[in-house]
Amino acid sequence: MTTEILQLLLAQSDVARAQEWAREADTLLDSSHQPAWLRDQVVQYIQLQLWIRDTEAEDAAIAPPEQTLSGWADQRQIGSQGLKWGKRHVQLTATYIAIQKHEPDKVERSVNPFLDKRQECISLAADMQVQCRHHASSTHATSLDRPYCIELVRPSSCDTLSTPTVIVLLLDMWSERAQNEWLAAIQANIARLTLDPIWRTFPRNRLAPRTTTVAHLWHYMALYHTSLDRHRFSDTFAVDPTRIFYQHLRVSGLKQQWDAVAELTTRRLGK
């Protein structure tokens, strides 16, 4: 019975309904003839799985992982009129977009002195925005329209309302699939620029329900979450005070918060 209950809860994508089922399972186990220790283990396991699911969903939205992409696209020369487009190799990193005429491997291997090895780097900034754009041809020929462009803009330094933003980059990604993939990736990397430094200094690993233990999750909570969340977690799972102390000591060391390390040690020795 306990196996079926766990499988049912893990398969339920609706968190509210899964929590309701968990409460019903708790009542069912209390009224069954299962040993008390087994009921306690099952209830704690259910609580842990729900906690992992909630935490992963929240943190994935708060701190999306950095995205890296590379591929070919047509780049429009900013400020130019007419058909000033050129095929370019584009690379997305966590903090910038690199653009060049040839693939990096070819540039690195080439001994051709006439090969154009120039690279344009566009640094991402927190005030930038990226959006889809259907670029209409200046010749008004619909056959020359580019429906799968992405446009990177930033606020204008001018005070005039006529130009609130400035186009930094305009790329034709050639297909709707590539357009959506690059749009989501650039948006994620821009969002990461405003994160608390802890998320960028220590990139988080995804919480896997089947391999994350209470100890692993406690370390995760101690590193990324507030003291209120940590207290709530330690109360729910009855984390041992000694483990709480050493985890705080370890995390403070990772963050190089040496004053906190000294305070924790002094407080511990003073007991």
Number of C-alpha atoms within 10 A of each C-alpha: 6 14 8 8 14 17 10 13 21 16 9 13 10 9 14 11 12 18 16 12 17 21 15 12 20 17 11 12 20 14 9 10 9 11 10 11 9 12 19 14 11 19 18 16 16 23 17 20 20 20 15 21 17 12 15 17 13 11 17 14 11 14 20 18 20 18 17 15 14 15 14 20 21 19 20 19 16 13 8 9 11 10 12 12 17 14 15 19 19 24 18 22 17 19 18 16 19 16 23 19 18 19 17 16 8 11 16 10 8 12 9 9 7 7 12 11 17 11 14 12 15 14 12 20 16 13 12 18 19 20 16 19 17 13 17 14 15 12 11 9 9 10 9 13 15 18 17 19 25 23 18 21 18 18 13 14 10 11 8 8 8 8 11 13 16 15 16 16 17 23 26 25 23 15 13 13 11 18 20 16 12 22 19 14 20 27 17 18 24 21 20 23 17 13 14 12 11 13 17 15 10 12 13 17 10 13 19 12 15 9 7 15 15 17 12 11 17 20 18 17 19 21 21 17 15 10 11 8 13 19 14 11 19 16 11 12 14 9 15 10 10 10 13 17 13 13 19 18 20 16 18 19 14 13 13 11 12 13 11 16 17 13 12 17 14 11 10 11 8 7 5
